[in-house]
């Protein structure tokens, strides 16, 4: 699976959009981009995933660049409960491929 | 229950003792995973099960670690002769299949080896 690079930490203001970047310059054509988050003392939680097109669900939006070498997770209106470690993972969507978690970005939402 | 259930939530044991950690996946989920997370560290893959296929044990750190999944549902992770470096949160996850990357995690079992 392709390696991802994320900033180790970032702060954002409550009520504002939080834009979390992820670089995956070696991503291959059949690898999807997945985002998970882990709130303190809880198990990781799936957020969203995508291949080429931008995706949106009730939690977040995922913007993938045209060359697919990077992506941005957008939390449209960050709340204090969004404080967590956010993991960007790339993975081939096929049998036998487990998710490999990197260091993630520690996001602190401030009032 | 609706989610992945793990027990015990906390376990304190003495070095050298064996421990068993249990995971009850979401009903109907055919894939089950074990990860561990040491204090302040990322998630480390241990093992996964998919249906009746042979499990992928590639992440097990030593032969003191083993896991079973009975009847395609409940799984038990066993650590024999525990060491202090085994102290971690052990997380179980399940998914509808191995192809999907949408895993549902439990709250974890915190193991402390004294």
Boltz contact constraints between the chains, C-beta under 6 A:
constraints:
  - contact:
      token1: [A, 34]
      token2: [B, 101]
      max_distance: 6.0
  - contact:
      token1: [A, 43]
      token2: [B, 91]
      max_distance: 6.0
  - contact:
      token1: [A, 43]
      token2: [B, 105]
      max_distance: 6.0
  - contact:
      token1: [A, 43]
      token2: [B, 106]
      max_distance: 6.0
  - contact:
      token1: [A, 43]
      token2: [B, 107]
      max_distance: 6.0
  - contact:
      token1: [A, 43]
      token2: [B, 108]
      max_distance: 6.0
  - contact:
      token1: [A, 44]
      token2: [B, 105]
      max_distance: 6.0
  - contact:
      token1: [A, 46]
      token2: [B, 102]
      max_distance: 6.0
  - contact:
      token1: [A, 49]
      token2: [B, 101]
      max_distance: 6.0
  - contact:
      token1: [A, 91]
      token2: [B, 101]
      max_distance: 6.0
  - contact:
      token1: [A, 93]
      token2: [B, 99]
      max_distance: 6.0
  - contact:
      token1: [A, 95]
      token2: [B, 98]
      max_distance: 6.0
  - contact:
      token1: [A, 95]
      token2: [B, 99]
      max_distance: 6.0
  - contact:
      token1: [A, 98]
      token2: [B, 45]
      max_distance: 6.0
  - contact:
      token1: [A, 98]
      token2: [B, 48]
      max_distance: 6.0
  - contact:
      token1: [A, 101]
      token2: [B, 42]
      max_distance: 6.0
  - contact:
      token1: [A, 101]
      token2: [B, 43]
      max_distance: 6.0
  - contact:
      token1: [A, 103]
      token2: [B, 42]
      max_distance: 6.0
